[in-house]
Structures are given as C-alpha cells and as structure tokens.
Amino acid sequence: AAPGTYTLRLFLAETFFGPANGRRGGEGSRLFDVFCNGQALLRRLDVMKEAGGENRPLVKTFPGLAPNAQGKLILDFVPVRNLATLSALELVAE
C-alpha cells in the first residue's frame, strides 16, 4: 500500500452455525480475534451475537490504519473457537 492512512471495512455474517442454516450452534459457536500489523482490532468477535442472529450482515470499520515499514497492511484472523469467517473486506485510502 502507498504511504498514508486507510480505512478498513470488514463485512461478516454467520452463514454456517444456527438453526436457519440447518446446523447446531448459536452465539458463542465461533469466536476469533482480528489483528492488523500485530495490533488487535477485535477480540473474541462473535459475529452471530453482534449481528443479532445467523445470516445477518455485520460491518466493522477501522479508520486510521497505516502500512508497516514494508508497505503492507497484514491482517490476521486468529481462531479462539472454531475457524474465523470473513465475507469481504474493503480498504480505502483516507
């Protein structure tokens, strides 16, 4: 990424767990952390809980992110319970 600051938007939805998806599990079935260049953006994110149910959209926005010394914004999705999920992301120069 070019030098400067960026806004990151993460687009998420719980499309696996929950009765509407034909699977057991509910809130707390999937928890994960999100980091950018080693700094925590989210801890123990529960998409189903924050979105208010399965198959509902959740958008998380993080302004003011800057690339590291190599010009990269490195995102890590670290599982706490089950695997992390992400539907899409958007990175916009500020």
Secondary structure, 3 states (H helix, E strand, C coil): CCCCCEEEEEEECCCCCEHHHCECCCCCCCEEEEEECCEEEEEEECHHHHHCCCCCCEEEEEEEECCCCCCCCCEEEEEEECCCCCCEEEEEEC
